[in-house]
Amino acid sequence: MIRQEKATVCAGIIFHEGKILIGRRSYGLTTKNLWEFPGGKIEPGETPAECVVRECMEELHITPTVEREFDRAFYAYPDRDLDFIFMICTLKDPEQVSCIQSIHSELAWVAPNELASYEFCPADKDVIEKLIKTYA
């Protein structure tokens, strides 16, 4: 397996009425069918907030409001090393959310205390614990 260059990924922890938006990945070597927060790789010259908004618009056709950075993490997957930046966001109109033409096969709104019952990508596990402690 050829390892890809290290990348920085920005993920939105998107809240609406006390629940968080998560998506089940429809692809990936080691992450297919696992749950994650919406987001993607940061582009050159882009801020983490700009990245989260762009990725959410491209993948889910929504425009979240980015509030602040919540956490950072590093994870070495078999095919690449990733630096993660997790941003707290809000969404005014959750009816807009769609996984049509998305990288996600399924979307869900879950309460923070329900996050532990979903199987997340390995890189998200520490932030899940922190979210539960902070918001549950």
Secondary structure, DSSP 8 states (H G I E B T S, - for coil): ------EEEEEEEEEETTEEEEEEES--TTTTT-EE-SEEE--TT--HHHHHHHHHHHHHS---EEEEEEEEEEEE-SS-EEEEEEEEEE-S-GGG---TTSSEEEEEEE-GGGGGGS-B-GGGHHHHHHHHHHH-
